[in-house]
Amino acid sequence: MNCNDVTMAEPARIYLSYSSDDRPFVRAVADELRMHGVDAWFDESDIASGDHWQHAQADALRSAKVVAIFIGKRTQTPWMNFEIGAAVGGEKRVVPIYLESTQEGLPPVLAHFMAIDAHALKPAQVADQIAEVVGDTT
């Protein structure tokens, strides 16, 4: 077994859940997290061409220790609701990240988790706070 085999077998530490409307912001956060040395699973960069995207996401979600849920203007998508349910049901550490100043229409289950209010923060600042959370779970 070579070093690459070991790296590929390691589970994702944090899964980034978001609506496609928030993709540019979450992409920037994912890049910042990687600069922090955090293994952040981001679908755009972690699903290869030809992969079954739903299976890849479900596998990554299952193996994650932390699930960051980015809550923007559009939160009630079926897939996002699945990710939230899987995270809570899988007893993951759930970190809601509010991208808007108001949290109207949030899934009620997220009210039980301490959140990061990111509506006025830059991606690097959000990544700093997420990196602290991830560090607390190792």
Secondary structure, DSSP 8 states (H G I E B T S, - for coil): --HHHHHHHS--SEEEE--GGGHHHHHHHHHHHHHTT--EE-HHHHS-TTS-HHHHHHHHHHH-SEEEEEE-S----HHHHHHHHHHHHTT-EEEEEE-SS--TT--GGGGGS--EE-TT--HHHHHHHHHHHHHHT-
